[in-house]
């Protein structure tokens, strides 16, 4: 694991601690639809509150593109976070304050008036274009009057934004929090010393998004099961006519190469044998066909029962499992069966199981199986980047700021 300073090693009493957390939770109107990311950051916040730090939380929510979008305010998230903190701390009502702005006079006053053990949440970082642009002035404003900076947002560790990178050179002390520490420890285990057989289950839309992680995994795994729309490109590479299905034509040769390498290395490569097809992602009816029988006017939107059984057979003897990406368009209940089945079978086997964030995590939470997995990562893109062997730029920047 990267040698990084830990917040547990720093004196924080009475210090103003800026904590980059991941509160990017899905909303259903004015309520949080899934609070798993909020729960993941609770240990960090509770530790700092109990140690009498003055805690300032910053996070993004959605993609407001540098504009103030009321529907993407952190208000509902802050309200739910306050409820979770109240329950965890045994307090009737934990008083959390939400700034109506990211930077400015209002947020300065809130931070200035804080007492030890207080917590302030600043408004959505991405309401300001300076966040994604890693703007120097925005970073300086974030760091104003801050004593310690803590990064505990693994989901953004592969991004060089103002709150993850630019702010670092403007504070005296920097550290990672326990969530990132845990994430790196888990990913290091499967990256460097996995128990075998090691099986990867990969889904999602695009082969191009997963090429490098597939190539990296193929130096370690004994089997890979591929589903989701990315499997279409592999089916096309095998000569199947897949109708109106999404396919990356420019990745067909890459898919052929991956299959050739898997064959030479004796890596089991499980591709769909049967699929669910419909006329659109919003369809209310579907048909199940073998992959050689996809209708010309339909598209593949989930894996079928034969494929589910094949994946189950591949996973049966697994000692380590890494899963990233849904098996179909699981947002539509008609095409969620494959993803839910994979979640259930991974939860049922006696293996070290790691769910690589993103839609996979959403599916596991939706199925009520998060506590059955060994680890559910809070960062899909970050976990893939790390398993590819690449640097996580936010953590490299933190290491440089700590002069390690």
N, C-alpha and C positions, 0 to 999 in steps of 0.2 A: 504494500500500500504506500501511496505517496506520503512522505514525511511532512506532516502538517501540524501546526499548533492546535491544541484542543481547548475549547472554552472551559472545560473542567479544570484546566491548569492555571487559569487566570483569576486574579482577585476581581470580583465584580461588584462588591457592595458599594452602593451609592454611585456607581458608574452609569453613565448613559450608554446603553448597549443597543446598537442598531443591528437587528436580526433580519437577514434575508430569508424568509420562509416561503413555502409554496402553498398559497391559499387559493390556487386556481381551481376552484370547485365548480361543478356544474350547478346551474341554478334552474329552479322551476318557479318562475315568477319572482316572488320576493322571499323565497326560501331556498336553502341549500338542499339539492337533491341527493348528494352523496358527500358525506363529511369525512371520508377516509383520509384525505390529505390533511385536514384540520387535526384529526386525531393523531396523525403521524408526527406533527410538530409539537404536540402537547408536552411531552417530556422535556423538551428544550425550554419551552416557555415557563413551565412550572418550576424547573430547576432555577432559572434566573430570577423568577419572582420570589421564591423561597430564600434565595441568596441575597435578596434585597437590592437587586439591580433595578435601574430605571429602564424598562424595556420598550424599544420602539420597533414595531414590526413593519416590514415593507414586503409587498408582493404585487404581482400582476394578476389580472383576471381577464381571460379572453383576449380578443384582438381588437381593441378600440382604435388602433392605428394612429396614436398620438392625439386623439380627440377625446373630449369629455363625453362619454356615452352613459347616460343615467342608468340604463339597464345593466351596465357592467360595473356599477358601483360596488365597493367592498362592504357596503352597509349590511346586507343580509348575511354575508360571511362573518363579519365582525360580531353580529348578534349571535350567531350560532357558536362562534368561538367563545364568547362570553359564557354561554350556557354550559359548554363543555368544561371550561375552566372552573366555573362555579361548582359543578359536580365533582371534579377531580380534587379541588381544594377544600371541599366540604363547606363552602360559603354559600349563604342563601342567594346572594346575587353579586357576582364578581363585577366590579365597576371597570369596564374597559371603555376607553375613549377613542372615538374615530375622528380623525381629522377630515375635514371636507375638501382638503387639497393635498397634493403630494408635497410640494414645497411652497413656502410663502410665509407671511406674517402669522397666519392662523396656526399653522403647524409649529412654527417657532415658539409661539406662546404656550401651546400645549406641552411641548418638550421642556421648555424652561420651567414650567410650573409643576413638573412631575416630582413625586415623592418616591423614596425607595420602595420597591415592590409594585409600583404602578406599571400599567401597560397601555401604550398608545399604538393604534394602528393608523398608518397613513393611507390616504386614498390610493386607488389603483395606479401603480407606477406607470403603466402604459397610457394613462391619460396625457402624459407629457411625452412629446416626441424625443426628448433628450434621453429617455431610458434606453430604447432600442438602438439609438444612434451612438450610445456610449459618450454622450456630450460631456465635456469637461466641466462646464459651468453647472450643469445639472448634478453631476457627481459631487462637486464641491458643496453645493447647496444641501445635498443629502447628508454629507459628512459634517455639516456645521454643528458644533457643540457636542459631537459624538466622541466618546472616549474609546470604545471598543466596537469593532465590526465583527459580526459572526455570520458566516454563510452556512445555512442549514437547509438550503433549497436544492436538493439533488436534481430535481427535474429541470433546472436551468443551468446546471453546472457546465454544460457544453456550449453555453452562450456567453459572449463577451459584451454584456450590457453594462450600463452605468452602475446598477445596483449589485452586480456580480464581479465587475472588473474595475471600472473607472474610479469608484469610491475608495478603493484600497490604498491608494497613495496619499490619501488625505485624512487618514486616521492613524492614531499612535499604535494601536494594537489590533491584531487580526487573528481569527481562529475559525475552525470548523465546529459545527455542533454535532451532537450524538447521532442525529439521523444520517448525516453524510458519512460519519464514521462507520455506522452499521452497514450502509449501502456498499461502501468500498470493501468492507470485510467480507461480505457475502459474495460480491462479484469477483473478488480476488480468489475466493475458494473455488469457484467454478471456472475461473480463467486459468488458474495455475495448478490446482490440485483437485480436480473433480473425481469423485468415486465413479467407477465404471461398472456397467455400461452407462454412458452419458448420451442422452437423447435430447435433441432440440426439436421443438414444435414451432414452426414459423408460419405466420399468416399475414394478412394485410393486403394492401392494394398492389404494391409495386415491387418487382424484383430489383429495380434500380435502387430502391431504398435499403435493400438488404444484402446486396452483393458482397460488400466487404465483411459484414458479420458472418455470412455464410462461408466465405473463404477462410475466415479465422476459425470458425467452429469446426470446419472440416479437418483441422489439424488435431482435433481432440475427440470429436464425437464418434460414436459407433452407429448412430442413426439420425436421420432428419425426416420429420413429417412436414409436408408442405400443403397448406390450404389457403383459403382466401383467394382474392383475385390474382395474386401473384402466381398461384398454381396454374392459371390459364396459360401463362407464357410458357411454362414447362410442358403443358399438354400440347400447345401449338408446336413446340420444338420436337415433340414426339410424333407430329404429323396428324394430330386430331383436328377435325373441323369443329370449332367451338362456337359457331353461330355469331351472335351479336355481343358476345362476352368481351369484357375489357381485356386487352392484351397489349403488351409492350413489344411491338414488332422489332424495335431496335435492340431488344434484349434476348431475342430468341437464340442467337449464337452463344451468348453468355450462359443461358440455361442449358444448352447442349454441352458446353464445356463443363459446367458444374456436374451434370449427370455422368459425363465421361470420367471426371476425377473421382466421383463417388464410386463408380464401378471399379476403377483401378485400386482404390484404397479399401475396397470391400465395405463401404459405408452403406447401410440400408437407406434408400431414399424412397419414402412412401409418398406417392402422388395420388390424387383422387382417382378412384375406380368408378364411382358413380356420383352424381351431383343433382342438386335441386335447380330447376330452371324456371324462369318466368319471363314475361315480356318487359318488366321494368322493376326497379328496386322498390317501388311502391305497390307492387302487385298484391292482390289478396288471394291468389290461387297459384299453385306451382305444380310441376310434375317432376318425378324422379326418374332419371335415365342413366344408363351407362355413359361413360365419357365419349364413346364412339357414336352416340345417338343424340347428340345435342341438336335440337331443331334450329334451322337457319334463322328463324325470326325470334329466337329467345336467347337469354343470357344466363350464364352460370352464376348463382347467387348464394350457394351453400354447398357443403359436402353432403353426400348421401350416406345411408346406413352401412353399406359395404365398406366405404372409406372409413367411417367411424370405427368399425370392427378392425380394420387393418391398422389404424393408429393405436387402438387398444392393444393389439398384438405386439406392435413395436415397443410400446411403453411397458409391457408386462414385466420385463426383467430389469427395467431401468433402476439405477441407483442414484442418478442425478438427472434432473429434467430442467431445461430452460424453455420457457414459452413466451413468445412475443407475437402478437397479431391475431385477430379473430379469423375464424374459418369461413365466415360468410358475412353478409350484410346484417349483422346481429341486431342493429337498431330496429329492424323490422322483425317482429316476433315470428313471422313465417320463415325467416331465414336465420334463426338464432339457435336451432337445434344442434348444429355441428359444434359451434363454439361452446355451448352449455355442456355438451357431451364431453368435450375435451377437458373443460374445467373439472367436471365430476370425476373423470378417470384419473387425472393428475392428482386430485385431492385424495383419491382412494388408494393409490399405490404407496408402498413403503419406500419412498425415495426422497432425496433432498431436492425440493421443488422450488424454483425461482420463477416468479411471474414478472416479466419485464415491463411493467407499467403500461401506460396508454390504454388502448381499448381492451387489452387483455385483462388489465386490472379492473376496468369497469365491468367486464363480463363476470369476473370472479366475485366482485362485490355484489353484483346484481343477482348472482346465483346463491349468495350467502355462504360462500366457501373460502373467504379470505383467511379465516383462522385455521383452515385445513392445509394451507400452503406453508412451506418452510419460511418463505420470504416473498412479500409482495413489494416490488420496487415502486417508488414514487416517480420514477423518471424513465419513460420509454426511450426517448431519443438519447438521453444520457447513458442509460445502461447499454444500449447498442454501441454507442461510441466507445465506451470503456472496454467492452468485450472485443471490439475491433482492434484494440491495442493502441488507440489514439489517446492523445492528451485531452483532459477535460479543461478547457481553457480557463474557466473561472477558478479552478483549483490550482492551476499552474500560476495564475496571476496572484492568488493568495499566498502561495509558497514564495514567490518572488518578493512580495510585500513584506513577508515575515523574515526575509533574508536568510532562507534556509538552503 
